[in-house]
């Protein structure tokens, strides 16, 4: 029996006032609210037409899809945003200075909210597949920061989405660490350890109402791997196979973490197709289509993450064959799926994507030419700093070759050379372990740089080597970026 009142999305939006701080459940464009945020955007447009101020601050666990970030950005309804994002309209608003954006490590979002670092949360909006007779929520395709927002917000709005069946109860493992100084270890010793509850407990007195929907998640279509991403996947897979054969990876193999996108899918495909690698598990943040395919083939035995970021046909296949997947999938809060302590304990092999890397192994994951925000740091540094092996991948060039992904100095640094062990492009793999800055530079140039830029970077290194521990020319360190900004092509770089 439903213990909460049913309300419309428009009625829910009326509870949202100008200058409210809103916490959104969901992670990586799935499991996010869809109807209420659209109604909030419509309210903003109406209020602006009357000459009234109406903007909110929004905190999320990860990217949210067009129903949240897109709708609110186009309606000029957001003034502040924190957490990962990937929406084109929001990105434009951030880079135009219309929305103030705070980029964050995803394992930090929940605790920073609980600590009060992110300000007071007025309303949490959370998507659920079911509501138990006791008023507890069965979440949908992600967990994200939902438990923390439900705990700290003054009020809660629930979107009950009939697109997801109630029988998925048990897929989620809801657990929040105690705040310091009373925090204990997180008792996960293998990826399938269950440590929390299957449902999200909320305070019934906080619930403003339930908005009923039947809407799929908005996941961009996955493109097929091209020759470049396929080659990167093969290079990483071959490197890990060699590490396994040399005994530097245990014979049982280790859990994998993989970022989002085509390169990540290509890497998983390469590993899954190799008979020398035993069936493996994943301890990751985002579970993508390729993971499900490898599960069906018996190559992945279990995956723990914070979201099922799947195309709708693959998600419906899981629901149709849930008896098979029931004991193979687990969704956790992102501060657990991305937790440094657990990552280091399990010996996770982390594979993430870089925008650019410099010849010393510093990685830029976020800012184009140092200033234009792309998506955000996400969970890459949560894993790379604490992984058994931290691997960053990227094509060696971008935009048809006018940009080199390998440069003398990264224009922005998200993961420093101290956290990055391996860099892989379609050209090859650079193993940076146990090397000095000069040796790292030589290894990266030799193995990862595109032929159009290799001689140029060798000239830079020859010009600077022997003068200091880290061979760098302050005059020339960003010369390739300047050449791109001035001429549109890094190949026009001239060293001074």
Secondary structure, DSSP 8 states (H G I E B T S, - for coil): ---S-B--HHHHHHT--TT-EEEE--BTTBS---HHHHHHHHHHHHHHHTT----EEEEESS---IIIIIHHHHTT-EEEEES----HHHHHHHHTTSSEEE---TTTHHHHHHTTTT----EEEEEEEEE-TTS-EEE-SB-BTHHHHHHH-SEEEEEEETTS-GGGTTSEEB-----TTS------SSTT---SBSSB---GGGEEEEEEE-------------HHHHHHHHHHHHHHHHHHHTTSS-TT---EEE-SSHHHHHHHHHHHT-TTS--EEEE-SEE-HHHHHHHHTTSEEEEEESEE---HHHHHHHHHTHHHHTTTEEEEBHHHHT-HHHHHHHT-EEEEE-SEEETTS-EE-SEETTTEE-S--TTHHHHHTT-SEEEEE--SEEGGGTEESEESS-SS-SB-TTT--EEE-SS-EEE-TT--HHHHHHHHHHHHS-HHHHHHHHHHHHHHTTSSSS---TTTTTHHHHHHHHHS-GGG----
